């Protein structure tokens, strides 16, 4: 059980990093350096931005649930 949750946590963490970098930056910074060029191609559509926001929130929720579940399972 712990191994499955740990794998889900690792996958959610990697996906979360990717999704955050894909967001359109509001100023200079890491989001413009890494994700700015890629997201500018897809950033014109507000539907894509909304779907990216939803996917980021869902991934963050999965990440949070995995952290709580692992914390409860490792409790002595």
Steps between C-alpha positions, in 0.01 A plus 500: 500500500778743595692420182200578280437831673870585480501435125186711458668777700810493281291509181280780634808699604658474156175588326448794735843641416427468129155659528624795705775566246245491216295782652531835333728728697383839622849642493862402462606193684537126477158450343603719205839334474376140490129501422458839336591400147291186502197653666502801269403268214200371691431802719273674251202286587332559832356146484851354507595726792189397696567132434862545608377667821256217567763234437742680731240518780409132456867398505560715808206337675630152417845603627350633826293184556810283443696702756223466760455127428872431535511701821215294646647169387844572645359611832620267777 
